[in-house]
Amino acid sequence: MDIRLAPEDRALQQQAREFTDQVLIPLEDECEEHDGLSAESHARAKRAVLDWRFEAINHAVEDGGRGYDVFQVMLIEEQWGRATGALWDIPWRPSIPLASGTEAQKERFLRPACRGERRDAYAITEAGAGSDPTMVETTAVRDGDGWVLNGTKWHVTSGDVADFFLVHAHVDGDPAKPTVFLVDKDAPGVRLVRIPKYTHTFVFEHPIFAFEDVRVSDDQVLGAVGEGFELTKAWFVEERLMIGARTMGASARALELSLGFAKRREQFGRPIVDFQAIEFMLADMAAEIMAATSMLYRVCWMAARGGMGRKAVHAQASAVKLVCSETAGRVIDRAVQIHGGRGYMREQPVERLSRELRVDRIWEGTSEIQRAVIGNELRKRGPDAYLAWPSA
Ligand SMILES: Cc1cc2nc3c(=O)[nH]c(=O)nc-3n(C[C@H](O)[C@H](O)[C@H](O)COP(=O)(O)OP(=O)(O)OC[C@H]3O[C@@H](n4cnc5c(N)ncnc54)[C@H](O)[C@@H]3O)c2cc1C
């Protein structure tokens, strides 16, 4: 068993680390103080994404992406996750189901999105439909040679900077016909309802949008009618693994900052790292990050290069998301404690991480939903679904 990183993967990781240190982290204070970036800073950061060749890391080269596999995408996202303010969301990573589009759809939506000329946002959640997407009330009704959409979507991340949406709707209101529609934001009937405030400071917003008699044509159906849940599931799998990556990057930064602080900070005549209470917190942080990162790397490597089937990846992505996000929650809580009063100041990265990492236990399926996925898998396939070790 050789678990060493290949030289090209190591180089990619290093490049992502430098991009985070040189491009993203210098924007943190502006993002926190102004609850986002100025148009100039955002435009500069977008140019940097292209200069560093980090656009659409998850899409094929022929579509204008960088063509990295899910293991490499994870290595990059792990480093980006070190930045606060969700600045990792500046480098656009168009939703993976867009790769299932027709040639015409790719030309109109995916390829411009890969180039950074367009941007998508994924709209599933509604006031009455969260963990259970079968409760979606957004409808698509056949009308002549097209469709008419009606419904209201909540928490549409980056909806403020997006110019088109992947809207998860039920054809004829039938939960057995979930379908994803590609909807231009400037289409008649798309209305921004409001932009709620959230706990974290996020470089973009999570607005609520209403779709009121929005007409779309047949060529705006992504995949087939009734296939929406499969597409949305593919999105969940990638996002869950990337949440694993970013929470581990954020946790590693929290550990570095905490160790540095504990060595510098003196109380009672000695550095606080000399108190076993502090040292043990650091030890738990390091050990738990090591455990969760090992799992993250293993599952992403298997998903990319180990011939793991789609269902197995879905099942294991839930375990990764659960373990990494819950680990990060414990790690960051200790980081705040080690920083004392400073850990409660917004000018400190650990404070910002403490607000930011909380949502990782909620979005893309709550921890309870991940446990439900794992439990279901255990019932169907037994412990080997999680415990079997792959062999060559
Ligand atoms: C900042 C932010 C950004 C988001 N971005 C997007 C986005 O871009 N697109 C999008 O579509 N959605 C987005 N979401 C929505 C997010 O995915 C949902 O909030 C999440 O899936 C939970 O749904 P809910 O909020 O309706 O909670 P609910 O489903 O109402 O859950 C409430 C509580 O009940 C628990 N619960 C529910 N069902 C079960 C069960 N079967 N067993 C045990 N416990 C259960 C949950 O775990 C939770 O603790 C975002 C949310 C946030 C906060």
The ligand as an ORCA input file, in Angstrom:
! r2SCAN-3c Opt
* xyz 0 1
  C     -26.081     29.197      4.309
  C     -26.908     28.195      3.589
  C     -26.725     28.010      2.210
  C     -27.496     27.074      1.517
  N     -27.347     26.954      0.159
  C     -28.244     26.196     -0.552
  C     -28.223     26.198     -1.983
  O     -27.366     26.802     -2.628
  N     -29.206     25.513     -2.621
  C     -30.157     24.824     -1.971
  O     -31.016     24.249     -2.612
  N     -30.182     24.785     -0.607
  C     -29.246     25.463      0.112
  N     -29.289     25.448      1.499
  C     -30.305     24.676      2.167
  C     -29.770     23.513      2.998
  O     -29.316     22.473      2.167
  C     -30.887     23.089      3.960
  O     -31.004     24.117      4.934
  C     -30.614     21.755      4.638
  O     -30.661     20.701      3.708
  C     -31.612     21.470      5.766
  O     -32.908     21.711      5.374
  P     -33.858     22.632      6.294
  O     -33.132     23.892      6.574
  O     -35.174     22.773      5.637
  O     -34.016     21.858      7.643
  P     -35.102     20.710      7.972
  O     -35.095     19.684      6.898
  O     -36.388     21.347      8.309
  O     -34.473     20.064      9.265
  C     -34.666     20.607     10.567
  C     -34.042     19.639     11.571
  O     -34.702     18.371     11.492
  C     -33.766     17.355     11.256
  N     -34.352     16.320     10.418
  C     -35.068     16.454      9.262
  N     -35.393     15.258      8.760
  C     -34.877     14.338      9.601
  C     -34.852     12.916      9.612
  N     -35.404     12.183      8.631
  N     -34.211     12.300     10.633
  C     -33.618     13.007     11.622
  N     -33.599     14.359     11.662
  C     -34.217     14.999     10.656
  C     -32.618     18.039     10.536
  O     -31.407     17.298     10.646
  C     -32.566     19.348     11.296
  O     -31.870     19.176     12.498
  C     -28.471     26.323      2.212
  C     -28.627     26.504      3.591
  C     -27.859     27.414      4.281
  C     -28.072     27.602      5.755
*
